[in-house]
Amino acid sequence: MNDSGTLPSILTRFQQRSLLVGIAALAASAGALYVGDSTEFYKAYLIGFFLVLGLTLGAMGLLFVHHLVGGAWGFIVQRMLEAATRTIPLVAILFLPLVYHVFTDAHPIYHWAEAGAAAHDALLQHKAPYLNVEGFAIRAGVYFVVWFVLIFLLNSISRRQDETGDGRLSNRLGQISGPGIVLYMFTMTFASFDWAMSLDPHWFSTIYGVIFVVGQVLSSMAMMVVMVPLARRNTDLGLAITPERFHDLTKLMFAFTCLWAYVQLSQFLIIWYGNLPEEVIFFHLRSHGGYEYFAIALVLGQFVFPFLILLSRWPKRSMKWAPRIAAWVLFVRYIDLYWYLMPHPEPGTHEAHLHFHWVHVTAPVGLLGIWFFAFLWNLSKRPMLPVNDPRWKEKLSHVH
Amino acid sequence: MTDQDASLYGLVAEFETGGELLKATENARKAGYTRIDAYSPLPLHGMEEAIGQSYTRLPVVVFFGGMLGMIGGYSLQYYTAVIDYPIMIGGKGLHSWPAFIPVTFECTILFAAFAAVFGMILMNGLPRPHHPIFETPNFDRASQDRFFLAIEAEDPKFERAATRTFLEELNPHAVSEVTH
């Protein structure tokens, strides 16, 4: 074992601290459960869960894209993306509390899961063959099995290539990536329907899953831009990163920023045009009662601000500034999910009111802390570059 | 320009590979020549840095082209929907800005693209029916299989004899004097 697989000391320190912060924040959050704020806890937990799920599955999506197009930028971050996907067992475990909650809580965050909820609700009766707790658990199992298999294939083939240097394995990675993207889209669409959209079981939007996928890929790309300058102190990666290759990464982050705005606007524009009461309720709840500030913050923070800055060339090539913008993008992912998952109408009304609870912060911080520990632990286990991939050897002679 | 007659455009060296041209360009920059240009039938990675052309004002032109398209596209819709031919549709108000966004976006892209293409053409000094470089012997092969490096006579470091020696040391296929 050479030292190419070891982490730079700055990341080792970060790894230990993130575990401590994660455990402390989760323990504090569990306190909210004991004092009876179960709804607040699980809503906050759901936000944190979607954040770590996004960093995991977004990495899987980027790996698919990388193996299909094979640009040099992909080889720089391939090992970090693989390390992120290998946290999927942890993510599956972190999902279990939500299953437990749906089965046991008298007032689950998913209204449809409440005993007797469908009795006076014709629409819920109609949707009951899909929206029931057993189906919820079985479908979740199916999604995780699909993700496990895809992630296992990506990692095991790449590992075998490390050991044998077999060039044909690169083609195998490409062959699973095409179907992989399709499966990712399908499973994540249904997962977002089950876990997020069904928070309001009367409301529906077909682009909902795409919005989640784009958000996930955006968060993974932003995390790579943050990680590359930190991890380059590792010698192998430091030599491989050229300004051109770093520029490619930030260009992709810029592209996903625009794509995020595009899919969000697509949903908004169609609902706004149609102006049907059962559809506009989504944006009505999210533009009143305090949530309008979140909406404005999102438009400015997730689109206008990063767009205007990343439009220029120099911030995209700056190893100092690009990671700061990427960190901001990651932070706004939290605001986005908060705005999506938190608003809930007061009983008997069509109005939602923003109310902060400290667990809204501590639960996501706790999940992210534990996830980052697992991610960095995975990262330290393998060499930082796929040096035996013939496609990478070929790239070494080029600037791009 | 020091001791040349005014009709001289410069000295042009002809190379057989892109690698040689890239190296020659780097050497010319290192030797202090600034008015140089390289001609190649295919894009050469690293040529941008070698020739020292790191800054262009084209992005600024494109940005303002995009801004013009954005303002123009929005104004067009505002004028038609609110001032010139107001019709209430779906009870949404005359100035229903969400419906204006797609067209505004498309106009931004269109005008930015126009600014990029026409700005590039104008800033490159085009259209231009003739350029002295075409007097170089064999120059038609610059679009096939030969690579050329020109050092212009206007370069402050240019001296006919010394520059010719410098170019010949780079091991070219040929060095020619090109006149206006």
Boltz contact constraints between the chains, C-beta under 6 A:
constraints:
  - contact:
      token1: [A, 269]
      token2: [B, 98]
      max_distance: 6.0
  - contact:
      token1: [A, 272]
      token2: [B, 98]
      max_distance: 6.0
  - contact:
      token1: [A, 398]
      token2: [B, 45]
      max_distance: 6.0
  - contact:
      token1: [A, 399]
      token2: [B, 45]
      max_distance: 6.0
  - contact:
      token1: [A, 399]
      token2: [B, 46]
      max_distance: 6.0
